């Protein structure tokens, strides 16, 4: 009995930490969302992935099939080409949804391709594409990207010459280790 009392506080803390980690908000993103665009349901899904990421903390974003761009411009300038989807700590991006699921296990990344594209300017002209499609700046494992295809990044300029599909930068704290699963680059 004495041993159980000794371990009880540790078990309580473990349970609290587990519960806290599982209480992340669920946010919906769908290009065909028609409601309030506040991310509270598929009907009210954000239609802009950037906006959903920017407005979310400690959240899991369910992203429906479609092609998402880090910027929209025509013709693009150098400043526009610096636009990218930036991963954030404590944010999980899950692709592969058709926009009707009620459980993440029901998503199908093969049947519902969710594409992050750097083809932001003239379609098919790589000279005006984003340098990087996805950027991970000094992230921890809590920054997660799962179930996406990243395409058409064009890292072709000085200072932007690496990581067209995904650029991982750990220069601030000498470390960046986001979690990347089930993705194609």
N, C-alpha and C positions, 0 to 999 in steps of 0.2 A: 504494500500500500504506500509506503514511504517513497518508493521509487516512482510510482505513478504521480504522486503530488509534485515531485521534483521535475518531471518531464512535462507536466500539464501546461505550465506557462509557455514553454517552447512550442507545444502543439497548438496552443491558441494563436500565437504569433504566426505560425506557418499557415494556419487556416485563414487568418486575417489577410496575410499577403496574397494567398491564392485567390481569395474573394476579390480583393482590390484589383488584381490583374485581370480577372474575368469580368469586371464591371465597366469595361470600356464601352463607350457609346457606339451604336451602330448607325452608320451614315450611308445613305443610298445615292448612287450616281448613275444616271441614265440619260443618254443624249435625247431620248424621246420623252423625257419627263414633261408633264404639262401643268402640274399643279403649282404650289407655292415655291418650288425650287429651294426648299430648306433642308432637304436630305432626310426627312423624318420617315419616309416610306417610299416604295417604288413609285407611287402616284405623285408624290411631292419631291421626287429625286432632284438633286442638283443636276444641271445639264452641263456644268463647267467643272471639270476635274480640278483645275487650279483653285477655284473658289472653294470647293469642298475640302481640299487639303489645307488651304489657308485658314479656314474657319473651324478646323477640327483640332482637338487636343485629346489625347488618350482615347483614340477611336479606331474602329475597324470600318474601312470604307468598302462597301460592296459595289463593284463597278460592273455595269452591264456591258454586253458585247457592243462593239462599235470601234470607230477610229477617233482617238482623242489627240489633239494637237496642243503643244505647250504655248502657242501663240497663233494668232490669225492676223496676217498682214498681206498686203499686195501693193506694191512690191516691198520686200523686206529690206530693212537696213541692217547694218552690223549690230546695232543694239537689239533688234528683234531676234537676231540669230543667237543671242546669248540666253534667250528664254529656254527654260527646261522644267520638267517636273522634278521638284526637289523633295526628296524623302525627308521625313521628320521623325525624330525619336518619338516613341509611343504611338505611332500611326502605322496601321497595317492596311495595305492596299491589296484587296482580293479581286482579281478579274475572273471572267468566265461565267458570269451570270446571264440569264436571258431576261431578267427583269420581273420574274414572278415568284422566285424562290422565297421560302420562309426559313430555311436552314442553310448554312454555308456548305454543308456536305452535299447539297443538291446541285451545286454548280457543276458545269461541265465545260472545262476550258477548251476542249477539242471542238465541241459543237457551237460554242459561243466565244469566238476569238475576240479578245479585248486587246486592241492595238494602241500603242503609244507611238505616234509618228512625228518625226522631225521635219516632214515635208510641208513646211509652213507657208512657203511662198507660192511660186508658180509650180503647180503639180508636175512632178516628173523632172524638174530642174534642180539638181542637187546643189548648185552654187548658192542658192538662197535658203537652204535647209538650216535648222538649228544645229549649232556645233555639237551639243549634247542633248539627247532626248531625256535622259534621267540623270540626276546628279545626287550623289550622297556626300554631303559635307559634314565630316566629323561625326558620323552617326554611330549609334550603338546597335546591338542586335534587335532592339525594340523598333527600329525602322525596318519595316518589312514590305517586300514587293513579291507578290505571289500570283501566278497565273496570267502573265502578260507577255505580249510580243513587243519588243522595242525595235523600231526600224527607221531608216532614213535619216539618222544623224550624220553630220558631215563635219568632222573635226579637222578642218583644213587650214587653220590660221595659226600664227604664232600665239602661244598661250592657250590655244584651243586645239591642240594637235593630238589629243588622245581621248579615247572613250566616246566615240560617236553615239553608241547605244546606251552606255552607262559609264559615267565618270565618277570614280570614287576618290574623294579628296580627304586626306587625313592630315593636312598640313598644320592645322591649328593646334591640335593636341597629339600629333604624330600617330593618330589612330582613326580609322573609320572602318566599321565592320557591320554593315547592314545585313539583314537576312534576305537572301534572294532565293526563291524556290519556284519551280515549274515555270520558268521564264525562257523565252527565246530571244536571242540578240542577233 
